[in-house]
Amino acid sequence: MESQIESAIEIAWNPASDPSLKSQAFEFINQLRTDPQGWQVCSSLFTRTPRASEVVRHVSLEIVNNAVQVETQGVAPNLHFLKESLLTYIRQTYNGSLPQDQLDPPYIQNKLAQTLTYLFVFLYREGWESFIDDFLALTNLPNSTQMDNLPGVIMYLRIISSVHDEIADPLLIRQGHEAKRSNDLKDLIRERHMRKVATSWHDLLAQYGNQNDVVVEMTLKVIGKWVGWIDIFLVINQEMLNLLLPIVGRTTPNGSEDKVRDAAVDTLTDIVAKKMKHDDKIEMISFLRLHEIISQLIATPPLNEFKGTSSYDTDLAETVAKLVNTIMSDIVRALEDKGVSDQTRSRAEGLMQEFLGLLLHFFADEYDEVCSTVIPSLTDLLTLMRRASTVPPEYANMLPPILNAIVLKMRFDETSSWGEEEEQTDEAEFQELRKKLHILQKSVAAIDQNLYIDTLSTLVATTFSNLDQQGSQIDWRDLDLSLYEIYLFGDLALPNQGLGSRNQPNSVATERLAIMMSKMVESGIANFPHPAILLQYMEICVRYCAFFETHQQYIPQVLENFVRLVHHDHVRVRTRSWYLFHRWVKQLRAQVGNVAETIIQSIADLLPIKAEVPSNDADDDMSSDEVDRSADALFTGQLYLFEAIGNISSAPRTPIDKQAFYARSVMEPLFADMQQHLPAAKSGDAQAILQVHHIILALGTLANGLSDWHPGSQAGDKYPPPDKAISDEFSRAAEAILLALKELNNNGEIRAACRSAFSRLLGVLGAAILPQLPQWIEGLLSQSSSKDEMAMFLRLLEQVVFGFKGEIYNVLDLLLTPLLQRVFGGLSEPINGTDDEIQLQELRREYLAFLLVILSNNLGGVLVSETNQGFFDSLIISIITLAKNTSHGNLAASRTGFNVLSKMASQWGGPDVATIAAEPPAPTGASTPVIPGFDRFMLDNFHAACWEVLQDPNFKPANDAQTKQVLNEIAGLEQTIYTKTGEAFIQHLQSVTLPPLGIDSNSFLRCLMTSTERKTFSTYLQNLLGRR
């Protein structure tokens, strides 16, 4: 069997193996993992002499590992055999007699250490109590008292590191038995071997401190791991510190990277991070003289002389910053603890003052990864200050240097550039850092608003003063910083930003912002040559649109700047400006409407659409510049321009004939373009189809910008329905789109564009769109329409029905049957895959929601009109079928289905003949339904559907909120049927429904008749189902 296993592993891991053979080999190996004898053979294969290949030995050990870890059948009784086998192998291999090239490679040593760790877990309590002693003995050469067996030392360190990872790694979540086992093992180690292990660390550092960096680094990392769960005084003692601190402070001849020194600093960090009482932690920080140690490290050449050069040791800087961050966080936690002694609090406050300078030193580091390392503790410090009811003077004095450091860190550093392709990643990372810095800055503002206002006001004023003096020679980074701070200043100066009292703006900040904005507009900064400045300028103008409403004298200048910038040569400026221009004029349409014609003429050259079919080999991983230049990005930007024109054209004081003229002047070139490309599009030309697609979207977007009114909107006074002149113009657009839809409705992208245009044309066409509805339905619900498309269109029709309920009856009466026939086709299509199932569920919901809108808006007559009477039976059957389907994913449709049935019962059941009341009277007279025979129909169908669901054993409203909602609708429907049929319902219930179920009809009827709150009856039904 050994040879079989060896052969299978060789085949499986050989890239040149035959695929079928490789598949068989993997299958054999997987079976071997569960074979009770497999792990024993693999154990022998690993320790065999002569050795098997490394891959065979590694996989064999992995199979042994798996068997021990999952306690494969037969492994437990043989753990002692495995222990002896592996211990013998290690003593023979790592006793110092073999040359280095005959030792196991590192990855096999790590795997072996893992196997031994699993044995430790099972046997250390009983069976291998000498585990640590056995491997400690391995560190000595024969007849030696020194730890001079290097292979044995390294194996020992690997094993105790692995033991920690298995039983004490804080990143692993252990629960139940595993957690108890790990805690018990730690207790046993503390009791049996902890002093020996700690002594071994001391001896290793003493012996190898100046001889072997590999051993020293491994030892330091092990100390860092174990210190979190052992007695701190085993590490914090003078003998150990005399060995550790020189390593922390050692330097290399040329100031180059030193991994051992970094590991020593990490060990200090782990020591400081150990959980302990706050009094003890503050005592330890003081005892270790960490401020002195860190200050000395900062003064070393790698962090001092080489700063600003390529030799600057960023790894060391980040490592020391991590230590500072840990110390500062612990100091803050001690100060947050109201139970610490006055002496500890006093010492902690002193330490905070000491370490703040060190924290800000690393916070200001030019490398963002170093700065980010100390952000958590700075956040903790500011949070401490925010929680104080009044900030003590000693804390308040810390805020100015903190805020100054935050502001300066927001500046692009001197080595950075903007917009260059090779700098894209760095720029994105810097913007992420800015977001973190913004949070810190908001914290400072929340603590001391006046400091925040004064600091930023001074920065902005100084920058604009320098701009006046230096002009375009000023460093763009300084301008960018000031503009960025103006943008953020709204956190305090605008309402509902969370910083002001009760979300109200700070009045001083609002006044300062107005001064900043005035200075910015007057400074001519919009002519500065750097693209980043132009983008910031436009972003600020958009954020503070309200400023221009009260300072209208600046609007012409800013408008002129926008018109110029939308033509800018830089692609990022140009495409972003199209969106920002739209946002700005939309807010200020009332103020810029008087120059609408001039603006339209000024940007007319940007409106011609030039669709480009993307190449098949387009690279998905494009830089942001490439994305900005893509045809899709350019067209998306153009759409913002079309919407902006609509916004400008529809200014309140602009005459209607002018509005119509502006719309016509933009649309006529689009009509001509569509007419030119439609023949080629019909022939399947991809570019022509895309051109038509883009034109349709442009027409819809123009309409969207022109009108803020929506059908059914309650804001009729503020946004009145469109004037007939506007409707007439856009009726031409609708006709052009319908023509394209008719010719190209087999294309999904065209249908999607038309659906989007339809929703946007509603606002400008108003009721004029109703006569066109049959054409829209014909085009948008074609034979090739997906269920998803049908659902989306039904959602739009719900909006139309609701918005035009007073005018739509006749149109709806004509189109209902063909519309529902299309929908039924979609509902009956076979399902292929999960996506199809999700789309079907959505279509069911929207179909029922559409019917509910019809009934809720008193249009139910169309469902039973002479035109649609022939479809009524199919309609009712479909509703009942969907209502009864309470399977997973269909509960929302079921709930709506029962709601629809309730609406039908309420509208067509006639006058009430029974009453739901606390003391209900007896039913009065016979039913007189609107539709003859509908009372009997409700009992035979609606009522029966309710009880079919209630008798379904899988219908469990107690377990699911959605199912409970379905039950609530069923309860409502039952009560509605009772109020419409009265005595007939009671007789049907007592003679047909309840007797086979063994339910007491008296209690059922009593609850149904007296539950004035539907929820009461629903709860009764739920309890009834719970007893089945």
VEXZA-594783 format. One line per field, with one value per residue (C-alpha): residue number from 0; x, y, z. Coordinates in steps of 0.5 Angstrom, whole numbers. Example, Ala and Ser with C-alpha at 12.3 -4.5 7.8 and 13.67 -1.06 7.14 Angstrom:
// residues 2
num: 0:1
east: 25:27
north: -9:-2
up: 16:14
This chain:
// residues 1028
num: 0:1:2:3:4:5:6:7:8:9:10:11:12:13:14:15:16:17:18:19:20:21:22:23:24:25:26:27:28:29:30:31:32:33:34:35:36:37:38:39:40:41:42:43:44:45:46:47:48:49:50:51:52:53:54:55:56:57:58:59:60:61:62:63:64:65:66:67:68:69:70:71:72:73:74:75:76:77:78:79:80:81:82:83:84:85:86:87:88:89:90:91:92:93:94:95:96:97:98:99:100:101:102:103:104:105:106:107:108:109:110:111:112:113:114:115:116:117:118:119:120:121:122:123:124:125:126:127:128:129:130:131:132:133:134:135:136:137:138:139:140:141:142:143:144:145:146:147:148:149:150:151:152:153:154:155:156:157:158:159:160:161:162:163:164:165:166:167:168:169:170:171:172:173:174:175:176:177:178:179:180:181:182:183:184:185:186:187:188:189:190:191:192:193:194:195:196:197:198:199:200:201:202:203:204:205:206:207:208:209:210:211:212:213:214:215:216:217:218:219:220:221:222:223:224:225:226:227:228:229:230:231:232:233:234:235:236:237:238:239:240:241:242:243:244:245:246:247:248:249:250:251:252:253:254:255:256:257:258:259:260:261:262:263:264:265:266:267:268:269:270:271:272:273:274:275:276:277:278:279:280:281:282:283:284:285:286:287:288:289:290:291:292:293:294:295:296:297:298:299:300:301:302:303:304:305:306:307:308:309:310:311:312:313:314:315:316:317:318:319:320:321:322:323:324:325:326:327:328:329:330:331:332:333:334:335:336:337:338:339:340:341:342:343:344:345:346:347:348:349:350:351:352:353:354:355:356:357:358:359:360:361:362:363:364:365:366:367:368:369:370:371:372:373:374:375:376:377:378:379:380:381:382:383:384:385:386:387:388:389:390:391:392:393:394:395:396:397:398:399:400:401:402:403:404:405:406:407:408:409:410:411:412:413:414:415:416:417:418:419:420:421:422:423:424:425:426:427:428:429:430:431:432:433:434:435:436:437:438:439:440:441:442:443:444:445:446:447:448:449:450:451:452:453:454:455:456:457:458:459:460:461:462:463:464:465:466:467:468:469:470:471:472:473:474:475:476:477:478:479:480:481:482:483:484:485:486:487:488:489:490:491:492:493:494:495:496:497:498:499:500:501:502:503:504:505:506:507:508:509:510:511:512:513:514:515:516:517:518:519:520:521:522:523:524:525:526:527:528:529:530:531:532:533:534:535:536:537:538:539:540:541:542:543:544:545:546:547:548:549:550:551:552:553:554:555:556:557:558:559:560:561:562:563:564:565:566:567:568:569:570:571:572:573:574:575:576:577:578:579:580:581:582:583:584:585:586:587:588:589:590:591:592:593:594:595:596:597:598:599:600:601:602:603:604:605:606:607:608:609:610:611:612:613:614:615:616:617:618:619:620:621:622:623:624:625:626:627:628:629:630:631:632:633:634:635:636:637:638:639:640:641:642:643:644:645:646:647:648:649:650:651:652:653:654:655:656:657:658:659:660:661:662:663:664:665:666:667:668:669:670:671:672:673:674:675:676:677:678:679:680:681:682:683:684:685:686:687:688:689:690:691:692:693:694:695:696:697:698:699:700:701:702:703:704:705:706:707:708:709:710:711:712:713:714:715:716:717:718:719:720:721:722:723:724:725:726:727:728:729:730:731:732:733:734:735:736:737:738:739:740:741:742:743:744:745:746:747:748:749:750:751:752:753:754:755:756:757:758:759:760:761:762:763:764:765:766:767:768:769:770:771:772:773:774:775:776:777:778:779:780:781:782:783:784:785:786:787:788:789:790:791:792:793:794:795:796:797:798:799:800:801:802:803:804:805:806:807:808:809:810:811:812:813:814:815:816:817:818:819:820:821:822:823:824:825:826:827:828:829:830:831:832:833:834:835:836:837:838:839:840:841:842:843:844:845:846:847:848:849:850:851:852:853:854:855:856:857:858:859:860:861:862:863:864:865:866:867:868:869:870:871:872:873:874:875:876:877:878:879:880:881:882:883:884:885:886:887:888:889:890:891:892:893:894:895:896:897:898:899:900:901:902:903:904:905:906:907:908:909:910:911:912:913:914:915:916:917:918:919:920:921:922:923:924:925:926:927:928:929:930:931:932:933:934:935:936:937:938:939:940:941:942:943:944:945:946:947:948:949:950:951:952:953:954:955:956:957:958:959:960:961:962:963:964:965:966:967:968:969:970:971:972:973:974:975:976:977:978:979:980:981:982:983:984:985:986:987:988:989:990:991:992:993:994:995:996:997:998:999:1000:1001:1002:1003:1004:1005:1006:1007:1008:1009:1010:1011:1012:1013:1014:1015:1016:1017:1018:1019:1020:1021:1022:1023:1024:1025:1026:1027
east: 0:6:8:1:1:7:6:-1:2:7:2:-3:3:6:4:6:1:-5:-11:-15:-9:-9:-16:-16:-10:-13:-20:-15:-12:-18:-21:-14:-16:-22:-19:-17:-10:-8:-5:-1:2:3:7:11:12:14:20:22:29:31:27:21:21:19:12:10:13:9:2:4:4:-2:-6:-3:-5:-12:-13:-11:-14:-21:-20:-21:-23:-17:-13:-14:-11:-5:-3:3:5:5:8:14:15:16:20:25:25:26:32:35:34:35:41:46:49:47:49:44:42:40:35:28:26:22:15:16:19:13:8:12:11:4:3:7:2:-4:-1:1:-7:-9:-3:0:-5:-4:1:6:7:14:13:16:22:23:24:28:33:33:37:43:48:50:54:53:49:49:43:48:44:42:37:34:33:30:25:24:22:17:14:12:10:5:3:1:-3:-7:-9:-8:-8:-13:-15:-19:-26:-26:-33:-35:-31:-25:-25:-25:-19:-15:-16:-14:-8:-5:-6:-2:3:3:4:9:13:12:19:23:20:21:28:30:28:33:38:37:37:44:47:45:44:50:51:45:39:35:34:34:28:24:25:23:16:15:16:11:6:6:7:-1:-3:3:5:8:14:17:18:19:25:31:35:30:30:38:37:31:33:40:36:31:37:42:44:47:53:50:43:40:33:34:29:31:31:24:22:24:20:14:15:15:9:6:8:5:-2:-2:-9:-8:-11:-10:-6:-1:-1:1:6:9:9:13:18:20:21:18:18:26:26:22:25:32:29:26:33:37:39:34:28:32:38:35:28:26:31:30:34:28:26:19:18:21:17:11:13:15:8:5:8:6:-1:-2:1:-3:-9:-8:-7:-14:-17:-14:-17:-24:-24:-27:-25:-17:-14:-12:-5:-6:-10:-5:1:-4:-5:3:4:-1:2:9:7:2:8:11:4:4:11:8:2:5:10:10:8:1:1:5:0:-5:-2:-3:-10:-14:-11:-12:-19:-19:-16:-21:-27:-25:-25:-32:-35:-32:-38:-33:-26:-20:-15:-10:-14:-16:-8:-7:-13:-9:-3:-8:-12:-6:-3:-9:-10:-3:-4:-9:-5:-2:6:11:13:6:3:-4:-8:-2:-3:2:0:-7:-7:-3:-8:-14:-10:-9:-17:-18:-14:-17:-24:-20:-17:-24:-27:-22:-23:-30:-28:-24:-30:-35:-30:-28:-32:-29:-22:-24:-27:-21:-16:-19:-21:-14:-11:-16:-15:-7:-8:-12:-7:-2:-6:-7:1:4:-2:-1:6:3:4:-3:-2:-3:-9:-12:-12:-15:-21:-22:-22:-28:-31:-31:-33:-40:-40:-41:-44:-50:-56:-57:-49:-49:-44:-48:-53:-59:-57:-57:-51:-46:-48:-41:-39:-44:-42:-34:-37:-40:-33:-29:-34:-34:-26:-26:-31:-27:-20:-20:-18:-23:-17:-12:-8:-8:-14:-15:-16:-22:-25:-25:-28:-34:-35:-35:-40:-45:-45:-46:-51:-55:-50:-51:-59:-57:-51:-54:-48:-43:-48:-46:-39:-39:-44:-39:-33:-38:-39:-32:-30:-35:-30:-24:-18:-17:-22:-23:-25:-29:-33:-34:-36:-42:-45:-43:-46:-53:-53:-51:-56:-62:-61:-61:-65:-70:-63:-60:-67:-66:-60:-62:-62:-54:-53:-56:-52:-45:-46:-49:-43:-42:-49:-48:-48:-43:-44:-38:-39:-34:-29:-29:-22:-23:-19:-24:-18:-18:-15:-20:-17:-19:-25:-27:-25:-29:-35:-40:-37:-37:-45:-47:-44:-47:-54:-53:-52:-59:-62:-58:-61:-68:-67:-65:-71:-76:-74:-81:-80:-79:-85:-88:-87:-80:-79:-82:-77:-71:-74:-75:-68:-65:-70:-70:-62:-64:-70:-66:-60:-65:-68:-61:-59:-66:-65:-58:-60:-66:-61:-57:-52:-49:-46:-53:-57:-53:-54:-61:-61:-57:-62:-68:-64:-62:-70:-72:-67:-68:-76:-74:-70:-76:-81:-81:-88:-90:-97:-101:-96:-99:-94:-98:-98:-90:-90:-96:-97:-94:-97:-100:-95:-89:-94:-94:-87:-85:-91:-87:-81:-86:-88:-80:-79:-85:-83:-76:-79:-83:-78:-73:-77:-73:-67:-67:-62:-67:-73:-69:-68:-75:-78:-73:-76:-83:-82:-79:-84:-90:-88:-88:-94:-98:-105:-103:-99:-105:-108:-101:-101:-103:-97:-92:-95:-94:-87:-85:-88:-86:-85:-77:-79:-76:-80:-76:-78:-85:-85:-81:-86:-92:-89:-89:-96:-98:-95:-99:-106:-105:-103:-109:-114:-119:-118:-115:-121:-123:-116:-115:-121:-118:-111:-113:-114:-108:-104:-105:-105:-97:-96:-100:-95:-89:-92:-93:-86:-82:-76:-69:-64:-65:-65:-71:-74:-73:-75:-82:-83:-82:-87:-92:-91:-92:-98:-102:-99:-102:-109:-109:-107:-113:-118:-115:-117:-124:-122:-124:-130:-125:-124:-131:-133:-136:-129:-125:-131:-128:-122:-125:-125:-117:-116:-119:-116:-109:-110:-113:-107:-102:-105:-105:-98:-94:-88:-81:-80:-88:-90:-90:-94:-99:-100:-102:-106:-111:-111:-113:-119:-121:-121:-126:-130:-131:-133:-137:-140:-145:-148:-146:-151:-147:-142:-136:-137:-136:-143:-145:-152:-155:-154:-159:-163:-160:-153:-154:-148:-146:-145:-150:-148:-142:-144:-144:-137:-134:-136:-134:-127:-125:-127:-124:-117:-117:-118:-113:-108:-109:-110:-103:-98:-92:-96:-93:-94:-91:-84:-84:-86:-88:-92:-96:-97:-101:-105:-107:-109:-113:-116:-118:-121:-125:-128:-130:-133:-137:-140:-142:-145:-148:-152:-150:-142:-144:-148:-143:-138:-142:-144:-138:-132:-131:-134:-128:-123:-126:-126:-131:-135:-138:-131:-129:-135:-135:-128:-129:-135:-132:-125:-126:-118:-116:-110:-114:-117:-111:-108:-114:-112:-105:-106:-111:-106:-101:-106:-106
north: 0:5:4:6:12:14:13:17:23:23:23:28:33:32:38:33:27:25:28:22:19:25:25:18:19:25:21:15:21:23:16:15:21:17:10:8:5:11:15:10:8:16:16:11:14:20:17:12:11:13:19:19:26:32:33:25:27:33:30:24:29:33:26:24:32:31:24:27:33:30:24:19:12:8:14:15:9:10:17:14:10:16:20:15:15:22:24:18:21:28:26:23:28:35:32:36:31:32:37:43:40:34:37:38:44:50:48:41:43:47:42:37:42:43:35:35:41:36:31:36:38:31:28:34:33:25:21:26:31:31:35:41:38:33:39:43:37:38:44:42:38:31:32:40:45:50:51:50:45:50:45:43:50:52:46:48:55:53:48:53:58:53:51:58:59:52:54:62:65:71:71:65:64:58:56:50:44:47:54:50:45:51:54:48:47:54:53:46:50:55:50:45:49:56:58:53:56:63:61:58:65:69:63:64:71:71:66:68:75:77:71:68:73:68:65:72:74:67:68:75:73:67:72:77:71:68:74:75:70:69:72:79:79:73:78:84:83:87:81:80:87:88:83:86:93:93:89:95:100:97:100:97:100:103:105:99:95:91:85:83:90:91:84:87:93:89:85:91:93:86:87:93:91:85:86:88:93:100:102:96:98:105:103:99:104:108:103:101:108:107:115:115:109:111:118:115:110:117:120:114:115:110:115:122:123:119:122:124:120:113:110:112:106:106:99:101:107:103:99:104:108:101:101:109:107:102:106:112:107:104:111:113:107:108:115:113:108:112:107:108:112:119:118:113:118:124:119:118:125:126:120:123:130:126:121:126:129:122:121:127:126:119:122:127:122:123:116:114:107:110:116:111:107:112:114:109:112:119:117:115:121:125:121:122:129:129:125:130:135:141:140:141:146:141:137:144:146:139:141:146:142:136:140:143:136:134:139:139:131:133:136:133:131:134:128:127:129:129:125:121:114:111:115:113:108:113:118:113:111:118:120:114:117:124:121:118:125:128:124:126:133:133:130:137:141:137:139:146:149:156:153:149:156:160:155:154:161:163:157:159:167:166:162:167:172:168:167:174:175:169:168:162:161:158:151:148:143:149:151:144:144:150:149:142:145:150:144:140:147:146:140:146:151:148:145:137:136:133:138:144:144:140:140:147:151:155:162:164:158:160:168:165:161:166:170:164:163:171:171:164:167:174:171:168:161:158:160:157:152:145:141:139:146:147:140:143:149:146:141:147:151:145:144:151:153:156:161:164:164:170:172:173:178:172:168:170:170:162:161:163:159:153:154:154:148:144:145:143:139:135:129:128:136:136:129:131:138:136:133:138:144:140:140:147:150:145:148:155:155:161:165:163:162:169:167:160:161:163:157:152:156:156:148:146:143:138:135:131:124:119:112:108:100:98:93:86:86:92:91:91:93:101:106:112:116:111:110:118:117:111:112:110:115:121:119:119:126:128:126:131:136:134:134:141:144:142:145:151:152:150:156:159:166:163:164:157:159:160:153:150:153:151:144:144:146:141:135:137:135:128:127:128:123:118:118:117:111:107:104:101:99:95:91:90:95:95:102:104:101:104:111:110:107:113:118:115:116:123:125:122:125:132:131:129:136:140:138:136:134:127:123:123:128:132:138:140:147:147:143:144:139:141:146:143:147:143:136:138:138:132:128:128:125:120:118:118:113:109:108:106:101:98:97:95:92:85:88:88:95:99:96:98:105:106:104:109:114:112:114:120:123:122:128:132:129:128:125:126:119:115:115:112:107:101:102:103:96:93:95:94:87:84:76:77:81:78:77:82:87:85:87:93:96:94:98:104:102:102:110:111:108:112:119:119:115:120:120:113:108:108:107:102:98:97:95:91:84:84:87:81:76:78:78:71:69:71:67:61:60:55:56:55:57:61:68:66:64:70:74:70:72:79:78:75:81:86:83:83:90:92:89:92:99:98:96:101:107:105:102:95:96:95:88:86:90:88:88:84:80:74:74:75:67:67:73:70:63:66:71:65:60:66:67:60:59:60:57:60:66:67:70:77:75:71:77:81:76:75:83:83:78:82:89:85:82:89:92:87:84:89:92:90:85:83:87:86:89:88:86:84:84:78:79:82:80:76:79:83:83:88:82:77:70:73:72:64:65:68:62:57:60:66:62:56:59:61:55:51:55:54:47:47:43:48:54:56:64:63:62:67:74:74:68:72:78:73:70:77:78:71:74:80:77:72:78:81:75:75:82:81:74:74:68:64:65:62:56:54:55:50:45:45:48:46:40:35:39:38:46:49:54:58:60:61:65:69:71:73:77:81:82:90:89:85:83:80:75:73:72:67:63:63:60:55:53:52:46:42
up: 0:1:-6:-8:-4:-6:-13:-13:-10:-15:-20:-17:-16:-23:-28:-34:-31:-36:-33:-32:-28:-24:-23:-21:-16:-13:-12:-8:-4:-2:0:4:9:11:11:19:16:11:16:19:13:11:18:16:9:12:17:12:10:5:4:0:-5:-1:-4:-2:5:6:3:8:14:12:12:19:21:18:22:28:28:26:30:25:27:30:31:38:41:37:39:43:37:33:38:39:32:30:37:35:28:30:35:30:25:29:34:30:27:20:15:14:7:10:14:12:8:12:10:12:19:20:18:23:28:27:27:34:36:35:39:44:45:46:50:54:60:60:56:54:60:58:51:53:56:50:45:50:51:43:44:47:43:47:53:53:58:52:47:42:37:32:28:35:37:31:31:39:37:31:36:41:36:33:40:42:35:37:44:45:38:39:32:33:36:40:43:48:49:45:49:55:53:50:57:61:57:58:65:65:61:67:72:69:64:64:68:64:57:59:62:55:52:56:55:47:47:51:47:40:41:37:33:29:27:25:32:35:31:32:39:40:36:40:46:43:42:49:53:52:57:61:68:65:70:67:61:65:69:69:66:60:59:59:53:49:50:46:41:40:40:35:29:22:20:14:17:13:14:21:21:28:31:28:31:38:37:36:42:46:43:44:52:52:49:54:58:65:70:68:74:73:65:67:72:66:61:66:68:61:60:53:51:52:48:42:42:41:36:32:33:29:22:19:22:22:17:12:12:6:2:-1:5:10:13:13:16:22:22:22:27:32:30:32:39:40:38:43:48:47:46:53:56:54:56:63:63:61:67:73:77:77:83:83:82:76:73:74:71:65:64:64:60:55:54:53:48:44:41:39:36:32:29:26:24:20:17:9:8:9:12:17:19:18:24:29:27:32:38:36:34:42:44:41:43:50:49:46:52:57:59:59:56:61:59:59:54:50:49:45:40:36:35:33:28:25:24:21:16:14:13:8:3:-3:-1:-5:-9:-11:-18:-20:-26:-29:-30:-26:-20:-20:-15:-10:-11:-10:-3:-1:-2:2:8:7:9:15:16:15:21:25:23:25:32:33:31:35:41:40:34:35:34:28:25:26:24:17:16:17:12:7:8:8:1:-3:0:-3:-9:-10:-10:-13:-19:-22:-19:-13:-11:-13:-7:-3:-7:-7:1:2:-3:0:7:4:2:8:12:10:16:21:16:13:17:18:18:25:28:29:35:34:27:26:22:27:25:25:21:16:16:15:9:5:6:3:-2:-4:-4:-8:-14:-14:-14:-21:-19:-24:-29:-25:-30:-26:-27:-20:-18:-23:-21:-13:-15:-19:-13:-8:-13:-13:-6:-4:-9:-4:-3:-10:-9:-4:-8:-15:-17:-18:-22:-29:-27:-25:-30:-35:-32:-32:-40:-41:-37:-40:-46:-42:-46:-40:-40:-32:-32:-38:-36:-29:-31:-35:-29:-24:-29:-29:-21:-21:-26:-23:-17:-20:-26:-23:-23:-30:-34:-37:-41:-43:-50:-50:-45:-50:-56:-52:-51:-57:-60:-54:-56:-62:-60:-63:-61:-61:-60:-55:-57:-55:-52:-48:-42:-36:-31:-34:-30:-28:-34:-39:-36:-37:-44:-45:-50:-44:-40:-45:-47:-39:-39:-45:-42:-36:-41:-44:-37:-36:-42:-40:-33:-36:-41:-36:-31:-28:-31:-38:-43:-45:-52:-51:-47:-53:-58:-53:-53:-61:-62:-58:-61:-68:-70:-66:-70:-76:-73:-71:-78:-82:-77:-77:-84:-82:-75:-78:-82:-75:-76:-69:-69:-72:-66:-61:-64:-64:-57:-55:-58:-55:-48:-50:-51:-45:-41:-44:-42:-35:-34:-37:-32:-24:-25:-24:-25:-19:-15:-9:-11:-16:-14:-14:-20:-25:-30:-37:-41:-48:-52:-48:-49:-57:-57:-54:-57:-63:-59:-57:-64:-66:-60:-62:-69:-67:-62:-67:-72:-67:-61:-62:-59:-51:-50:-55:-51:-44:-47:-49:-42:-39:-44:-43:-35:-36:-42:-37:-34:-40:-44:-38:-40:-48:-47:-46:-53:-54:-49:-54:-58:-52:-49:-56:-57:-50:-48:-55:-56:-54:-47:-41:-35:-32:-37:-36:-29:-30:-35:-30:-25:-30:-31:-24:-24:-30:-27:-21:-24:-29:-26:-28:-35:-36:-36:-43:-45:-40:-42:-49:-47:-41:-45:-49:-44:-39:-45:-45:-38:-38:-43:-38:-32:-36:-39:-36:-31:-33:-27:-21:-24:-28:-22:-18:-25:-24:-17:-19:-25:-20:-15:-20:-24:-17:-15:-22:-21:-14:-16:-21:-16:-11:-16:-17:-24:-22:-27:-33:-30:-31:-37:-44:-47:-42:-40:-43:-40:-33:-31:-33:-29:-23:-23:-24:-18:-13:-16:-14:-7:-5:-7:-1:-2:-1:-5:-7:0:-2:-8:-4:1:-5:-8:-2:-2:-9:-7:-1:-6:-11:-5:-2:-9:-12:-6:-5:1:8:11:17:22:25:32:40:40:33:31:27:19:16:9:3:-1:-7:-10:-16:-20:-20:-17:-14:-7:-8:-12:-6:-2:-7:-9:-5:2:-1:-2:5:8:3:5:12:12:8:14:11:12:19:21:28:25:19:19:11:13:18:13:9:15:16:9:10:16:13:7:11:15:8:6:12:12:4:5:12:14:8:10:17:14:9:15:20:14:9:12:19:21:17:21:28:29:34:29:35:38:31:29:35:34:27:28:34:32:30:30:24:28:34:29:25:32:33:27:28:35:32:27:32:35:29
